[in-house]
Amino acid sequence: MLKGILSISGQPGLYKQIAEAKNRIIVESLTTGKRMPASGSAKISSLEEIAVFTREGDIPLREVFKRISEHENGGFIGDPKNAGADVKNYFMQIVPEYDQERVYVSDIRKILIWYNLLQQKGLLDFTKEESEAEPSDEPSPGSTSPDAGVPSE
């Protein structure tokens, strides 16, 4: 779901990776749709690899987005630029175990803004993840049996 969605330090919004070259990647802004090169020296983070600090460890960003979606019944969040206390209180409802010393209001706002943008673009699909998480006992067509060594027909 979040694969190929990037945050680029110093650039507003989120980007989708379009192509990869020798020392750069080509990205497309989810906000404007404009394409641009992002050099290898830019700090680029994949949303798939971002996690939120908690007192017990880390929670992947996709799990935070899933919790927000469940809390909002698949809808959008109100204005993420509300007062800091309001944003922290909201996030506390979503991720009560988050580490308040290491997760700043600016981080929370960014997560909420990203959620709204991804929701608006239809890029948050939690049903796909759930079906992938449940392995099937039956082999898929064309797969190989570990015993046979040849493709099944």
N, C-alpha and C positions, 0 to 999 in steps of 0.2 A: 504494500500500500504506500509506504513512504520511500520506497526505493527510487532513486533518481531525483528526489526532491532535495534541493540544496539551500543552505543559508550561506551567503558570502559576506564576510566581515567588511564593513564599510559600505555595503550596498543595501538599500531598503528592500523589504519583501523577501519572497522566496522565488527560487528558480528551478526549472526542470532541465536536467541534463539532456542535451540533444545529440551531441557527438563528442568524440575524444580525439585530440590531435597529440603531437609529440610533447609539447610543453604547456598545453592549455586544453581547456574543454570549451565547448560551445554550449551556452545556456540560454534558456528562454524565460523571461520574466513571467510569473503567473499573473502579475498585476497588469502589465502593459502589453504582453505578448511579444515584446521586442527581443531579438536575439543579440547576444554579444559574446565575445571571448572572455574567459576568465583564466588568468595566467596561473601557472603552477605555484607561484609565490604568494598568491592570495590565500587567506585563511578560509577554506571552504569546508563546511560541515554538512554531512548527509543527515537528514532528519532521522533516518533509520538508526543511526549510531548515537543519537543524543539521548541522554537519560536525565532524570531529575533526582537530586540528592534527597535521601530520606534518612531517618535515624537508624534504619536497619540495613541500608544498602542503597541501591539505585533502582528507579522504576523507568523502564523504557518510555520514550515520548509517545509511542503508539498506544501504550496502556493509559497514559494520562489523557490522550485524545479520546480514547474509548470511554473513560470515566466521565469526561465532559459531555460526550455525546449522550450517554445514558442519563446524566443529570439534566440535560437540556432536551431530552426526548428527540434527539437527532436534529435539533434546531441550532440556532445561532446564540452566541453569548451577547449580552448587552454591551455597552461601551466599555472596552477593556482599559480605557484611559481614565477611568474613575479615580477617585482619591485612593491613595496607597492602602489605607486601612480597609476600604471596600474590596479592593482587589485581593488583598491577603485573606480576608474573611471568606471570600468566594472560593479561593484556591484551597483553603483549609477544609471546606466542605468536600472538595473533589479529592484531594490528597492529604488527609489529616496527618499522615506520618511524615510529611515533607520536612526537611531540615531548615528551619527558619533562619538559622545563622548563615547558611551557605547559599540559599536560594533567595535572591533579591527581588524586590517589587518589579524592577525592570525586566528580570528574567520571566516573571509570571506574566507580565503584560505582553511580552514577546510571544510566549506560548499561547495566550488567549487570542492574540491577533493572528497568529499562524493558524490556529484552529478555525477561526472564522473564514480566513482566506481559503483554506483547504476544503472547508464545508461548502463555501460558495462555488468553488470550482468542481465540486462533486468528486473529490479525490479521497474522501474518507469512506471506505467501505469495510465495515467490521464483519459482515457476514462472510466475506471471502476468507478472512483469517480464521474464523471459527471452523469453516468446512475444511481448510487445510490442516488444522490442528487435530482433526479426528481422522486417524489413518483407517483405511479400509482393509478388511481381511482378504478381499478378493483382488487378484492382480488386475492391473489395467490392461486393456487390449494391446497386444504387441509387446508386452513386457516379458522378461525372461524369468523362468523358474530357477531358483537357486540350485535345484537338483539336476535339471535337464541340461543346462548349458546352451540351449538353442531357443530361439524365440518361439513363443506359443502362437498358434494360429487361430 
